[in-house]
Amino acid sequence: MSQTNGDRPMTGGNPHGAAARPGMGPGARGPFGGSGPGPFGRGPGGGHGGFGAPVEKAKNFRGSLKRIVQYLRPRRFVLLSVFLMAILSTVFSIAGPKIMGKAITKLGEGLVAKMMHVPGAKVDFDYIGHIVLIMIGLYAVSATFSFVQQYIMASVAQKTVYDMRNDVSAKLARLPLRYFDSRTHGEILSRVTNDIDTVATTLQQSLTQLITSACTLLGVLVMMLSISPLMTVIAAVTLPLSILATMNIAKASQKHFAAQQKSLGQLNGHVEEMYTGHKIVKAFGREAQSIATFDEVNGQLYNAAWKAQFISGVIMPVMGFINNVGYVLVSVVGGILVTKRRLQLGDITAFIQYSRQFTMPIVQTANIANVLQSTVAAAERVFELLDEPEETPDSAAAKVIPFPKGEVRLENVKFGYKEGVTVIDDLNIDVKQGDTIAIVGPTGAGKTTMVNLLMRFYDVGAGRITVDGVDIRDLKRGDLRTMFGMVLQDTWLFNGTIRDNIAYGRQGATDEDVVWAAKAAHADHFIRTLPDGYKTVLNEEGTNISQGQRQLLTIARAILADPPILILDEATSSVDTRTEAYIQKAMIELMKRRTSFVIAHRLSTIRNADLILVMNNGRIIEQGNHRDLLAKGGFYADLYNSQFAGANLENAAI
């Protein structure tokens, strides 16, 4: 099997899989990124915004958070060790200023005694040196605990996300084609990559930072109270002012961050469209209009980003001013208490350091709360994917066709992509082994839908389809699809060598097998003209070779698969007339003794078919061979003549 297709787009849009549109989801990035630093976090656009950045909130925060915890549950004991390491690291770090205060007190006492000419007065440098060694030890131990904490948490975060990615990968393999048909590539990729990366980053960084901030806040508060309850109250007075100022500024900047995100999405979308359609823009001379549109959107982005960053950037100076006011008050009151001998000099210096540390954990905690909102929203998008209904499981007592012949029957088949909208109605076909069945009709008649049903990408709504007398719903999907080889109008090649792309048709194919298939598809000659021959590496979409050459490779892949049933959906539409003639000869040999379904718009390709089915509105309205159908002068004759003689275009409109 090479690829799939349908009468309608298989993914609903955005063929390049980019999520570069407004509302891309947490962490989504386009050509211009959008993850610049904000005032407190990673900034808007990266999924970890600061105070001013708009935060995407989860629909069910508690439920989604509970599911994240379930992923962490198998590592709960390791997480406990992370918490312990964070607490110990913080405790050893917080103890430093107060111990250093003792050294400052001793230094001050010695200097004052010398200034007052006290007999034998001196600075006790031995004591101070001892304190310095203790401080170095404390900070070294704190750093060690912090290092171990980060090391363990990195392992926990990556293993958790590893499990989540495995679940998503397995889920994607079990989802029906209907799911992919109804969503863009970009939306699915955003959930699988950006959203999971957002969860990983939060587990790695924000979770440990939250623990550290909480421990620091509590520890600093305890140390401040142990030094002076009065000065603690004075220091705490500035806290509501900081919070109030921050909230008001953040509220003012949020609308500008929202405008920035909207403009960024528009700019990314415009760049993506102009890049992917570069040749069309050049061909129609629309460069000036493209540049004008870019300049307009870029100007909007500049204005919104400038205002957002400026207003949010005011937060730190304002907080610095408020904190400095608190610092002055603490210093004045502390100085008075020292002169009254109610505090020692070292205590006041330690308290000032603690007061400096007091507000930052609060700011960090508030920012992490925003990050958690975005993270849970991102995780919720992943869980929505994991909760999608899966395709019907294979029967436990699945039947096996050991040597498939390729006899196919469609009996009273009815199907619609949406409930109440019928695409195929009461379809009956009886195909014998080795028959070549051509299916023609206008766009939307149900031709490719029938292929989707044969391959069981969709299950029939009513009736049944059998292969060699066995209902395909009684076969395992994998076993059924190995009976089919497909060559579609839309080629699919992956990043790899030409040899690997052809060998994709059959596991364990040798180089000789690959060359044989390429020769049968008349691809060997052009492959050998390439600098690296069969070792030529194709890019993700195979755009470093021509469309016709890509089609030849997919035909070679189907030839190598050697299936009992072939599906050819306008397989030669992208090659020139001469190459088409060669391929037709190869196809005639390939289709001998094989059942073949040929879907065609170019009716010249199916004149030798054993049976031609003419479909319209999901029904077979005519059937017979080419000569008989032309003689009838009906719908098929109108289609055929419209291509070669321009006759009756209205009735044969495609």
Buried (B, 14 or more C-beta within 10 A) or exposed (E): BBBBBBBEEBBBEBBEBBBBBEEBBBBBBBBBEBBBEBBBBBBBBBBBBBBBBBBBEBEEBEEBBEBBEEBBEEBEEBBEBBBBBBBBBBBBBBBBBBBBBBBBBBBBBBBEBEEEEEEEBEBBEEBBEBBBEBBEEBBEBBEBBBEBBBEBBBBBBEBBBEBBBEBBEEBBEEBBBBBBBEBBBBBBBBBBBBBBBBBBBBBBBBBBBBBBBBBBBBBBBEBBEBBBEEBBEBBBEBBEBBBEBBEEBBEBBBBBBBBBBBBBBBBBBBBBBBEBBEEEBEEEEBEEEBEEBBEBBBEBBEBBBEBBBEBBBBBBEBBEEBBEEBBEBBBEBBEEBBEEEEBBBBBBBBBBBBBBBBBBBBBBBBBBEBBBBBBBBBBBBBBEBBEBEEBEEBEEEBBEBEEBBBBBBBBEBBBBBEEEEBBBBBBEBEBBBBBBBBBBBBEBBBBBBBBBBBBBBBBBBEBBBBBBEBBBBBBBBEBBBBBBBBBBBBBBBEEBBBBBBBBBBBEEBEEEBBBBBBBBBBBBEBBEEBEEEBEBEBEEBBEEBBEBBBBBBBBBBBBBBEBBBBBBBBBBBBBEEEBBEBBBEBBEEBBEEBBBBBBBBEBBBBBEBBBBBBBBBBBBBBBBBBEEBBEEEBBBBBBBBBBEEEBBEEEBEE
